[in-house]
Amino acid sequence: MTDLNTRLLQAHAAGDIKLISALYEEAADATTDDDAAGFFLTHAYVHALEAGLPSVEQLRDRLIKMGRDVPQG
């Protein structure tokens, strides 16, 4: 996770929102802790929204499945 932390810090410093979102999703996939995964996925989702990334739908679906968001409708 140290390498991932370093890459996240570098992406934040560079302002690369697309990469930041991808790295937070990678962090979520790398943990077995549900709370940590939810935290990381939420950050991935927020950054994807900010950047207008196509991954928004997929990230939101993952958050819904985790019970961390609710379906619209």
PyRosetta script that sets phi, psi and omega in degrees:
from pyrosetta import init, pose_from_sequence

init()
pose = pose_from_sequence("MTDLNTRLLQAHAAGDIKLISALYEEAADATTDDDAAGFFLTHAYVHALEAGLPSVEQLRDRLIKMGRDVPQG")
pose.set_psi(1, -20.1)
pose.set_omega(1, -179.6)
pose.set_phi(2, -61.7)
pose.set_psi(2, -44.3)
pose.set_omega(2, 177.8)
pose.set_phi(3, -60.8)
pose.set_psi(3, -41.3)
pose.set_omega(3, 178.9)
pose.set_phi(4, -63.8)
pose.set_psi(4, -42.5)
pose.set_omega(4, 177.2)
pose.set_phi(5, -60.0)
pose.set_psi(5, -43.0)
pose.set_omega(5, 179.2)
pose.set_phi(6, -62.4)
pose.set_psi(6, -44.6)
pose.set_omega(6, 179.7)
pose.set_phi(7, -65.2)
pose.set_psi(7, -36.9)
pose.set_omega(7, 177.0)
pose.set_phi(8, -64.0)
pose.set_psi(8, -44.4)
pose.set_omega(8, 178.8)
pose.set_phi(9, -61.9)
pose.set_psi(9, -41.4)
pose.set_omega(9, 179.0)
pose.set_phi(10, -66.1)
pose.set_psi(10, -41.3)
pose.set_omega(10, 179.1)
pose.set_phi(11, -64.5)
pose.set_psi(11, -40.8)
pose.set_omega(11, 177.0)
pose.set_phi(12, -63.2)
pose.set_psi(12, -44.6)
pose.set_omega(12, -179.4)
pose.set_phi(13, -62.2)
pose.set_psi(13, -35.1)
pose.set_omega(13, -179.4)
pose.set_phi(14, -83.2)
pose.set_psi(14, -13.1)
pose.set_omega(14, -178.6)
pose.set_phi(15, 71.2)
pose.set_psi(15, 26.0)
pose.set_omega(15, -178.4)
pose.set_phi(16, -86.7)
pose.set_psi(16, 87.1)
pose.set_omega(16, -172.4)
pose.set_phi(17, -64.2)
pose.set_psi(17, -38.5)
pose.set_omega(17, 178.6)
pose.set_phi(18, -60.1)
pose.set_psi(18, -46.3)
pose.set_omega(18, 179.1)
pose.set_phi(19, -67.1)
pose.set_psi(19, -40.2)
pose.set_omega(19, 178.6)
pose.set_phi(20, -57.3)
pose.set_psi(20, -46.8)
pose.set_omega(20, 179.4)
pose.set_phi(21, -60.4)
pose.set_psi(21, -46.7)
pose.set_omega(21, -179.6)
pose.set_phi(22, -62.1)
pose.set_psi(22, -39.1)
pose.set_omega(22, -179.3)
pose.set_phi(23, -70.6)
pose.set_psi(23, -36.9)
pose.set_omega(23, 175.9)
pose.set_phi(24, -66.0)
pose.set_psi(24, -36.4)
pose.set_omega(24, 176.0)
pose.set_phi(25, -66.3)
pose.set_psi(25, -40.1)
pose.set_omega(25, 176.2)
pose.set_phi(26, -59.9)
pose.set_psi(26, -41.9)
pose.set_omega(26, 178.5)
pose.set_phi(27, -62.9)
pose.set_psi(27, -40.5)
pose.set_omega(27, 178.5)
pose.set_phi(28, -62.5)
pose.set_psi(28, -40.7)
pose.set_omega(28, -179.3)
pose.set_phi(29, -70.6)
pose.set_psi(29, -23.2)
pose.set_omega(29, -175.2)
pose.set_phi(30, -87.7)
pose.set_psi(30, -9.3)
pose.set_omega(30, -177.0)
pose.set_phi(31, -107.0)
pose.set_psi(31, 152.5)
pose.set_omega(31, 174.6)
pose.set_phi(32, -103.3)
pose.set_psi(32, -1.9)
pose.set_omega(32, 179.6)
pose.set_phi(33, -86.1)
pose.set_psi(33, 116.7)
pose.set_omega(33, -177.4)
pose.set_phi(34, -60.6)
pose.set_psi(34, -38.3)
pose.set_omega(34, 179.4)
pose.set_phi(35, -66.6)
pose.set_psi(35, -42.7)
pose.set_omega(35, 178.1)
pose.set_phi(36, -64.8)
pose.set_psi(36, -42.5)
pose.set_omega(36, 179.1)
pose.set_phi(37, -60.9)
pose.set_psi(37, -43.1)
pose.set_omega(37, 177.5)
pose.set_phi(38, -61.7)
pose.set_psi(38, -41.6)
pose.set_omega(38, 177.7)
pose.set_phi(39, -60.5)
pose.set_psi(39, -51.0)
pose.set_omega(39, -177.6)
pose.set_phi(40, -65.5)
pose.set_psi(40, -42.1)
pose.set_omega(40, 179.5)
pose.set_phi(41, -65.2)
pose.set_psi(41, -36.6)
pose.set_omega(41, 177.1)
pose.set_phi(42, -62.2)
pose.set_psi(42, -42.9)
pose.set_omega(42, 177.8)
pose.set_phi(43, -65.7)
pose.set_psi(43, -41.0)
pose.set_omega(43, 177.5)
pose.set_phi(44, -60.2)
pose.set_psi(44, -43.0)
pose.set_omega(44, -178.5)
pose.set_phi(45, -64.5)
pose.set_psi(45, -47.4)
pose.set_omega(45, -178.6)
pose.set_phi(46, -61.6)
pose.set_psi(46, -43.0)
pose.set_omega(46, 179.3)
pose.set_phi(47, -69.0)
pose.set_psi(47, -36.0)
pose.set_omega(47, 176.7)
pose.set_phi(48, -64.4)
pose.set_psi(48, -40.8)
pose.set_omega(48, 176.1)
pose.set_phi(49, -61.0)
pose.set_psi(49, -45.2)
pose.set_omega(49, -178.1)
pose.set_phi(50, -61.1)
pose.set_psi(50, -37.7)
pose.set_omega(50, -176.9)
pose.set_phi(51, -91.2)
pose.set_psi(51, -5.4)
pose.set_omega(51, -178.5)
pose.set_phi(52, 67.3)
pose.set_psi(52, 37.0)
pose.set_omega(52, -176.0)
pose.set_phi(53, -80.0)
pose.set_psi(53, 148.9)
pose.set_omega(53, 177.6)
pose.set_phi(54, -68.0)
pose.set_psi(54, -14.6)
pose.set_omega(54, -179.7)
pose.set_phi(55, -73.5)
pose.set_psi(55, -6.0)
pose.set_omega(55, -178.3)
pose.set_phi(56, -53.9)
pose.set_psi(56, -48.7)
pose.set_omega(56, -177.0)
pose.set_phi(57, -61.5)
pose.set_psi(57, -47.1)
pose.set_omega(57, -178.3)
pose.set_phi(58, -64.1)
pose.set_psi(58, -42.0)
pose.set_omega(58, 178.9)
pose.set_phi(59, -65.0)
pose.set_psi(59, -43.0)
pose.set_omega(59, 178.9)
pose.set_phi(60, -63.2)
pose.set_psi(60, -40.9)
pose.set_omega(60, 177.3)
pose.set_phi(61, -59.6)
pose.set_psi(61, -40.9)
pose.set_omega(61, 178.3)
pose.set_phi(62, -64.1)
pose.set_psi(62, -41.6)
pose.set_omega(62, 178.9)
pose.set_phi(63, -65.3)
pose.set_psi(63, -38.7)
pose.set_omega(63, 177.0)
pose.set_phi(64, -62.6)
pose.set_psi(64, -45.6)
pose.set_omega(64, 179.6)
pose.set_phi(65, -61.3)
pose.set_psi(65, -28.8)
pose.set_omega(65, 178.1)
pose.set_phi(66, -83.8)
pose.set_psi(66, -6.2)
pose.set_omega(66, -178.0)
pose.set_phi(67, 79.3)
pose.set_psi(67, 21.8)
pose.set_omega(67, -177.5)
pose.set_phi(68, -105.6)
pose.set_psi(68, 1.4)
pose.set_omega(68, 173.3)
pose.set_phi(69, -152.1)
pose.set_psi(69, 164.9)
pose.set_omega(69, -179.9)
pose.set_phi(70, -119.4)
pose.set_psi(70, 145.1)
pose.set_omega(70, 177.7)
pose.set_phi(71, -64.9)
pose.set_psi(71, 147.0)
pose.set_omega(71, 175.9)
pose.set_phi(72, -83.1)
pose.set_psi(72, 153.5)
pose.set_omega(72, 174.4)
pose.set_phi(73, 126.3)
pose.dump_pdb("model.pdb")
